[in-house]
């Protein structure tokens, strides 16, 4: 679970957990309403809300991991051709996108440290 949460802010982790909790509560409530024969149409929009709450941090996590991988690749290319200004600018832009994310994995910290040496 720690690998999945790498690069997520604390509010994104809370959003993920609350979205999961909301989904579980809605599922139980939906089952109870269906067994009693009550109308359950008002629950359906909240399922969408819980999915969005869980999906947003998941998308951010995948973007973070892809960003670290692209920094690794661009750094390797820049080490082969250190005079290439286009690669240097591309690397700076990608690093700026990840600057506000909290890196906790060794791979992310290594990628950022390797970039600072260039």
N, CA and C atoms as an extended XYZ file, in Angstrom:
354
Properties=species:S:1:pos:R:3:atomname:S:1:resname:S:1:resid:I:1 pbc="F F F"
N         0.822       -1.192        0.000 N   UNK     1
C         0.000        0.000        0.000 CA  UNK     1
C         0.864        1.253        0.000 C   UNK     1
N         2.057        1.181        0.608 N   UNK     2
C         2.939        2.325        0.657 CA  UNK     2
C         3.409        2.752       -0.727 C   UNK     2
N         3.591        1.791       -1.614 N   UNK     3
C         4.030        2.112       -2.967 CA  UNK     3
C         2.934        2.876       -3.708 C   UNK     3
N         1.705        2.476       -3.500 N   UNK     4
C         0.588        3.138       -4.174 CA  UNK     4
C         0.412        4.574       -3.675 C   UNK     4
N         0.667        4.811       -2.394 N   UNK     5
C         0.459        6.129       -1.804 CA  UNK     5
C         1.658        7.049       -1.982 C   UNK     5
N         2.737        6.557       -2.586 N   UNK     6
C         3.936        7.366       -2.789 CA  UNK     6
C         3.637        8.538       -3.700 C   UNK     6
N         4.011        9.714       -3.289 N   UNK     7
C         3.814       10.910       -4.097 CA  UNK     7
C         2.467       11.566       -3.898 C   UNK     7
N         1.671       11.068       -2.973 N   UNK     8
C         0.360       11.665       -2.716 CA  UNK     8
C         0.442       12.561       -1.489 C   UNK     8
N        -0.234       13.677       -1.566 N   UNK     9
C        -0.350       14.560       -0.409 CA  UNK     9
C        -1.300       13.931        0.598 C   UNK     9
N        -1.240       14.403        1.837 N   UNK    10
C        -2.083       13.815        2.879 CA  UNK    10
C        -3.569       13.999        2.575 C   UNK    10
N        -3.951       15.135        1.974 N   UNK    11
C        -5.371       15.324        1.657 CA  UNK    11
C        -5.832       14.347        0.578 C   UNK    11
N        -4.945       13.927       -0.302 N   UNK    12
C        -5.304       12.952       -1.327 CA  UNK    12
C        -5.476       11.561       -0.716 C   UNK    12
N        -4.665       11.244        0.278 N   UNK    13
C        -4.811        9.964        0.970 CA  UNK    13
C        -6.140        9.940        1.727 C   UNK    13
N        -6.465       11.058        2.401 N   UNK    14
C        -7.737       11.148        3.120 CA  UNK    14
C        -8.906       11.034        2.144 C   UNK    14
N        -8.799       11.696        1.004 N   UNK    15
C        -9.852       11.626       -0.013 CA  UNK    15
C       -10.040       10.190       -0.500 C   UNK    15
N        -8.967        9.479       -0.700 N   UNK    16
C        -9.025        8.084       -1.128 CA  UNK    16
C        -9.714        7.215       -0.075 C   UNK    16
N        -9.330        7.374        1.175 N   UNK    17
C        -9.913        6.560        2.244 CA  UNK    17
C       -11.383        6.897        2.470 C   UNK    17
N       -11.724        8.182        2.453 N   UNK    18
C       -13.123        8.558        2.639 CA  UNK    18
C       -13.995        8.116        1.466 C   UNK    18
N       -13.445        8.144        0.272 N   UNK    19
C       -14.181        7.647       -0.890 CA  UNK    19
C       -14.470        6.160       -0.768 C   UNK    19
N       -13.496        5.400       -0.289 N   UNK    20
C       -13.696        3.971       -0.072 CA  UNK    20
C       -14.727        3.703        1.017 C   UNK    20
N       -14.655        4.483        2.089 N   UNK    21
C       -15.627        4.333        3.166 CA  UNK    21
C       -17.041        4.675        2.695 C   UNK    21
N       -17.164        5.760        1.922 N   UNK    22
C       -18.467        6.144        1.383 CA  UNK    22
C       -19.032        5.049        0.481 C   UNK    22
N       -18.176        4.449       -0.327 N   UNK    23
C       -18.618        3.375       -1.221 CA  UNK    23
C       -19.140        2.187       -0.432 C   UNK    23
N       -18.436        1.814        0.622 N   UNK    24
C       -18.866        0.677        1.449 CA  UNK    24
C       -20.200        0.971        2.129 C   UNK    24
N       -20.327        2.173        2.694 N   UNK    25
C       -21.578        2.545        3.366 CA  UNK    25
C       -22.730        2.571        2.366 C   UNK    25
N       -22.492        3.109        1.187 N   UNK    26
C       -23.544        3.153        0.170 CA  UNK    26
C       -23.953        1.752       -0.292 C   UNK    26
N       -22.995        0.870       -0.424 N   UNK    27
C       -23.301       -0.498       -0.847 CA  UNK    27
C       -24.169       -1.204        0.191 C   UNK    27
N       -23.821       -1.044        1.462 N   UNK    28
C       -24.620       -1.652        2.529 CA  UNK    28
C       -26.018       -1.040        2.568 C   UNK    28
N       -26.089        0.289        2.447 N   UNK    29
C       -27.391        0.966        2.460 CA  UNK    29
C       -28.243        0.564        1.264 C   UNK    29
N       -27.625        0.439        0.112 N   UNK    30
C       -28.351        0.032       -1.089 CA  UNK    30
C       -28.932       -1.373       -0.915 C   UNK    30
N       -28.130       -2.271       -0.362 N   UNK    31
C       -28.616       -3.637       -0.142 CA  UNK    31
C       -29.775       -3.644        0.853 C   UNK    31
N       -29.662       -2.839        1.899 N   UNK    32
C       -30.736       -2.789        2.899 CA  UNK    32
C       -32.019       -2.220        2.300 C   UNK    32
N       -31.908       -1.183        1.502 N   UNK    33
C       -33.093       -0.576        0.882 CA  UNK    33
C       -33.726       -1.527       -0.131 C   UNK    33
N       -32.898       -2.272       -0.863 N   UNK    34
C       -33.445       -3.206       -1.846 CA  UNK    34
C       -34.188       -4.352       -1.158 C   UNK    34
N       -33.666       -4.822       -0.025 N   UNK    35
C       -34.326       -5.913        0.696 CA  UNK    35
C       -35.668       -5.474        1.278 C   UNK    35
N       -35.763       -4.225        1.668 N   UNK    36
C       -37.007       -3.715        2.251 CA  UNK    36
C       -37.991       -3.225        1.187 C   UNK    36
N       -37.550       -3.175       -0.051 N   UNK    37
C       -38.429       -2.745       -1.135 CA  UNK    37
C       -38.602       -1.238       -1.222 C   UNK    37
N       -37.721       -0.502       -0.618 N   UNK    38
C       -37.789        0.961       -0.672 CA  UNK    38
C       -37.110        1.467       -1.936 C   UNK    38
N       -37.458        2.666       -2.382 N   UNK    39
C       -36.782        3.232       -3.562 CA  UNK    39
C       -35.325        3.586       -3.224 C   UNK    39
N       -34.443        3.261       -4.142 N   UNK    40
C       -33.015        3.463       -3.883 CA  UNK    40
C       -32.346        4.343       -4.941 C   UNK    40
N       -33.119        5.023       -5.743 N   UNK    41
C       -32.572        5.852       -6.815 CA  UNK    41
C       -31.746        7.025       -6.323 C   UNK    41
N       -31.995        7.483       -5.104 N   UNK    42
C       -31.234        8.635       -4.597 CA  UNK    42
C       -29.801        8.259       -4.245 C   UNK    42
N       -29.493        6.975       -4.102 N   UNK    43
C       -28.134        6.549       -3.772 CA  UNK    43
C       -27.193        6.589       -4.980 C   UNK    43
N       -27.730        6.441       -6.157 N   UNK    44
C       -26.898        6.258       -7.349 CA  UNK    44
C       -25.937        7.420       -7.620 C   UNK    44
N       -26.329        8.690       -7.496 N   UNK    45
C       -25.349        9.755       -7.726 CA  UNK    45
C       -24.188        9.736       -6.728 C   UNK    45
N       -24.450        9.264       -5.533 N   UNK    46
C       -23.397        9.224       -4.531 CA  UNK    46
C       -22.364        8.137       -4.824 C   UNK    46
N       -22.760        7.107       -5.558 N   UNK    47
C       -21.786        6.116       -6.011 CA  UNK    47
C       -20.777        6.777       -6.955 C   UNK    47
N       -21.281        7.637       -7.821 N   UNK    48
C       -20.375        8.378       -8.714 CA  UNK    48
C       -19.418        9.262       -7.930 C   UNK    48
N       -19.925        9.906       -6.894 N   UNK    49
C       -19.074       10.761       -6.054 CA  UNK    49
C       -17.978        9.943       -5.377 C   UNK    49
N       -18.337        8.782       -4.856 N   UNK    50
C       -17.329        7.955       -4.180 CA  UNK    50
C       -16.271        7.457       -5.165 C   UNK    50
N       -16.689        7.147       -6.382 N   UNK    51
C       -15.729        6.693       -7.393 CA  UNK    51
C       -14.774        7.816       -7.777 C   UNK    51
N       -15.294        9.029       -7.903 N   UNK    52
C       -14.436       10.183       -8.204 CA  UNK    52
C       -13.474       10.438       -7.049 C   UNK    52
N       -13.975       10.316       -5.817 N   UNK    53
C       -13.116       10.519       -4.647 CA  UNK    53
C       -11.976        9.509       -4.608 C   UNK    53
N       -12.229        8.295       -5.019 N   UNK    54
C       -11.176        7.273       -5.027 CA  UNK    54
C       -10.303        7.387       -6.279 C   UNK    54
N       -10.871        7.823       -7.376 N   UNK    55
C       -10.137        7.866       -8.635 CA  UNK    55
C        -9.138        8.996       -8.727 C   UNK    55
N        -9.444       10.145       -8.138 N   UNK    56
C        -8.550       11.298       -8.241 CA  UNK    56
C        -7.163       10.998       -7.678 C   UNK    56
N        -7.043       10.469       -6.442 N   UNK    57
C        -5.705       10.146       -5.945 CA  UNK    57
C        -5.016        9.053       -6.752 C   UNK    57
N        -5.778        8.104       -7.257 N   UNK    58
C        -5.177        7.032       -8.054 CA  UNK    58
C        -4.566        7.591       -9.334 C   UNK    58
N        -5.253        8.510       -9.964 N   UNK    59
C        -4.722        9.141      -11.181 CA  UNK    59
C        -3.474        9.947      -10.853 C   UNK    59
N        -3.491       10.672       -9.754 N   UNK    60
C        -2.322       11.453       -9.342 CA  UNK    60
C        -1.132       10.546       -9.050 C   UNK    60
N        -1.379        9.400       -8.452 N   UNK    61
C        -0.310        8.463       -8.138 CA  UNK    61
C         0.334        7.931       -9.413 C   UNK    61
N        -0.474        7.571      -10.389 N   UNK    62
C         0.054        7.064      -11.661 CA  UNK    62
C         0.822        8.168      -12.386 C   UNK    62
N         0.312        9.388      -12.386 N   UNK    63
C         1.012       10.494      -13.025 CA  UNK    63
C         2.359       10.736      -12.352 C   UNK    63
N         2.402       10.606      -11.038 N   UNK    64
C         3.651       10.805      -10.308 CA  UNK    64
C         4.680        9.764      -10.715 C   UNK    64
N         4.270        8.503      -10.766 N   UNK    65
C         5.199        7.436      -11.124 CA  UNK    65
C         5.671        7.581      -12.570 C   UNK    65
N         4.771        7.967      -13.486 N   UNK    66
C         5.170        8.196      -14.868 CA  UNK    66
C         6.130        9.380      -14.966 C   UNK    66
N         5.916       10.383      -14.155 N   UNK    67
C         6.796       11.547      -14.156 CA  UNK    67
C         8.190       11.201      -13.686 C   UNK    67
N         8.298       10.359      -12.668 N   UNK    68
C         9.608        9.928      -12.177 CA  UNK    68
C        10.318        9.110      -13.242 C   UNK    68
N         9.580        8.240      -13.923 N   UNK    69
C        10.193        7.437      -14.986 CA  UNK    69
C        10.667        8.306      -16.141 C   UNK    69
N         9.883        9.326      -16.501 N   UNK    70
C        10.296       10.184      -17.601 CA  UNK    70
C        11.513       11.018      -17.206 C   UNK    70
N        11.616       11.393      -15.932 N   UNK    71
C        12.811       12.121      -15.474 CA  UNK    71
C        14.031       11.212      -15.558 C   UNK    71
N        13.870        9.944      -15.177 N   UNK    72
C        14.982        8.989      -15.286 CA  UNK    72
C        15.470        8.862      -16.726 C   UNK    72
N        14.526        8.715      -17.659 N   UNK    73
C        14.893        8.545      -19.067 CA  UNK    73
C        15.553        9.801      -19.626 C   UNK    73
N        14.977       10.960      -19.307 N   UNK    74
C        15.528       12.212      -19.824 CA  UNK    74
C        16.905       12.490      -19.222 C   UNK    74
N        17.102       12.148      -17.952 N   UNK    75
C        18.406       12.330      -17.317 CA  UNK    75
C        19.451       11.444      -17.985 C   UNK    75
N        19.090       10.212      -18.296 N   UNK    76
C        20.029        9.312      -18.977 CA  UNK    76
C        20.396        9.853      -20.352 C   UNK    76
N        19.397       10.378      -21.075 N   UNK    77
C        19.677       10.956      -22.393 CA  UNK    77
C        20.564       12.196      -22.262 C   UNK    77
N        20.326       12.996      -21.236 N   UNK    78
C        21.115       14.214      -21.037 CA  UNK    78
C        22.542       13.883      -20.634 C   UNK    78
N        22.746       12.789      -19.928 N   UNK    79
C        24.100       12.374      -19.576 CA  UNK    79
C        24.881       11.943      -20.812 C   UNK    79
N        24.182       11.397      -21.809 N   UNK    80
C        24.843       11.013      -23.052 CA  UNK    80
C        25.187       12.235      -23.892 C   UNK    80
N        24.345       13.265      -23.852 N   UNK    81
C        24.542       14.484      -24.642 CA  UNK    81
C        24.319       15.707      -23.746 C   UNK    81
N        25.315       16.087      -22.945 N   UNK    82
C        25.128       17.165      -21.965 CA  UNK    82
C        24.963       18.559      -22.575 C   UNK    82
N        25.254       18.729      -23.844 N   UNK    83
C        25.130       20.055      -24.456 CA  UNK    83
C        23.760       20.307      -25.067 C   UNK    83
N        22.876       19.330      -25.035 N   UNK    84
C        21.560       19.445      -25.649 CA  UNK    84
C        20.654       20.315      -24.766 C   UNK    84
N        20.396       21.529      -25.220 N   UNK    85
C        19.583       22.476      -24.457 CA  UNK    85
C        18.109       22.078      -24.425 C   UNK    85
N        17.637       21.429      -25.475 N   UNK    86
C        16.234       20.997      -25.519 CA  UNK    86
C        15.955       19.952      -24.449 C   UNK    86
N        16.838       18.985      -24.319 N   UNK    87
C        16.671       17.964      -23.282 CA  UNK    87
C        16.737       18.586      -21.890 C   UNK    87
N        17.630       19.537      -21.713 N   UNK    88
C        17.772       20.203      -20.414 CA  UNK    88
C        16.489       20.958      -20.050 C   UNK    88
N        15.908       21.654      -21.031 N   UNK    89
C        14.653       22.375      -20.779 CA  UNK    89
C        13.499       21.418      -20.483 C   UNK    89
N        13.441       20.324      -21.242 N   UNK    90
C        12.403       19.322      -21.015 CA  UNK    90
C        12.519       18.743      -19.608 C   UNK    90
N        13.732       18.461      -19.197 N   UNK    91
C        13.956       17.906      -17.865 CA  UNK    91
C        13.568       18.900      -16.778 C   UNK    91
N        13.876       20.156      -16.984 N   UNK    92
C        13.498       21.188      -16.009 CA  UNK    92
C        11.979       21.288      -15.867 C   UNK    92
N        11.262       21.223      -16.990 N   UNK    93
C         9.797       21.299      -16.944 CA  UNK    93
C         9.198       20.096      -16.220 C   UNK    93
N         9.713       18.908      -16.514 N   UNK    94
C         9.192       17.702      -15.857 CA  UNK    94
C         9.502       17.703      -14.367 C   UNK    94
N        10.673       18.204      -14.012 N   UNK    95
C        11.043       18.271      -12.603 CA  UNK    95
C        10.189       19.296      -11.870 C   UNK    95
N         9.847       20.388      -12.528 N   UNK    96
C         8.982       21.394      -11.910 CA  UNK    96
C         7.583       20.838      -11.658 C   UNK    96
N         7.112       19.952      -12.525 N   UNK    97
C         5.796       19.340      -12.334 CA  UNK    97
C         5.772       18.446      -11.101 C   UNK    97
N         6.900       17.830      -10.775 N   UNK    98
C         6.954       16.919       -9.636 CA  UNK    98
C         7.469       17.592       -8.368 C   UNK    98
N         7.840       18.844       -8.451 N   UNK    99
C         8.460       19.513       -7.314 CA  UNK    99
C         7.524       19.633       -6.114 C   UNK    99
N         6.237       19.785       -6.346 N   UNK   100
C         5.310       19.957       -5.225 CA  UNK   100
C         4.813       18.631       -4.655 C   UNK   100
N         5.191       17.506       -5.240 N   UNK   101
C         4.768       16.196       -4.741 CA  UNK   101
C         5.752       15.724       -3.680 C   UNK   101
N         5.286       15.071       -2.625 N   UNK   102
C         6.199       14.591       -1.582 CA  UNK   102
C         6.845       13.259       -1.956 C   UNK   102
N         8.103       13.244       -2.404 N   UNK   103
C         8.740       11.984       -2.774 CA  UNK   103
C         9.156       11.207       -1.530 C   UNK   103
N         8.823        9.938       -1.489 N   UNK   104
C         9.235        9.119       -0.355 CA  UNK   104
C         9.919        7.827       -0.801 C   UNK   104
N         9.801        7.482       -2.055 N   UNK   105
C        10.458        6.259       -2.513 CA  UNK   105
C        11.907        6.555       -2.876 C   UNK   105
N        12.713        5.540       -2.767 N   UNK   106
C        14.128        5.693       -3.094 CA  UNK   106
C        14.324        6.025       -4.566 C   UNK   106
N        13.490        5.455       -5.429 N   UNK   107
C        13.614        5.712       -6.868 CA  UNK   107
C        13.345        7.175       -7.182 C   UNK   107
N        12.318        7.755       -6.570 N   UNK   108
C        11.990        9.151       -6.826 CA  UNK   108
C        13.083       10.076       -6.303 C   UNK   108
N        13.560        9.798       -5.110 N   UNK   109
C        14.624       10.629       -4.545 CA  UNK   109
C        15.908       10.525       -5.355 C   UNK   109
N        16.217        9.331       -5.836 N   UNK   110
C        17.408        9.141       -6.669 CA  UNK   110
C        17.286        9.887       -7.988 C   UNK   110
N        16.111        9.842       -8.599 N   UNK   111
C        15.908       10.541       -9.873 CA  UNK   111
C        16.065       12.049       -9.702 C   UNK   111
N        15.506       12.584       -8.638 N   UNK   112
C        15.621       14.030       -8.399 CA  UNK   112
C        17.055       14.406       -8.054 C   UNK   112
N        17.727       13.579       -7.250 N   UNK   113
C        19.126       13.864       -6.888 CA  UNK   113
C        20.033       13.770       -8.100 C   UNK   113
N        19.806       12.775       -8.961 N   UNK   114
C        20.621       12.635      -10.157 CA  UNK   114
C        20.472       13.857      -11.062 C   UNK   114
N        19.260       14.392      -11.130 N   UNK   115
C        19.015       15.573      -11.940 CA  UNK   115
C        19.747       16.783      -11.356 C   UNK   115
N        19.822       16.897      -10.058 N   UNK   116
C        20.471       18.062       -9.452 CA  UNK   116
C        21.981       18.060       -9.681 C   UNK   116
N        22.539       16.896       -9.998 N   UNK   117
C        23.968       16.819      -10.279 CA  UNK   117
C        24.339       17.300      -11.663 C   UNK   117
N        23.375       17.355      -12.569 N   UNK   118
C        23.662       17.769      -13.951 CA  UNK   118
C        23.756       19.269      -14.072 C   UNK   118
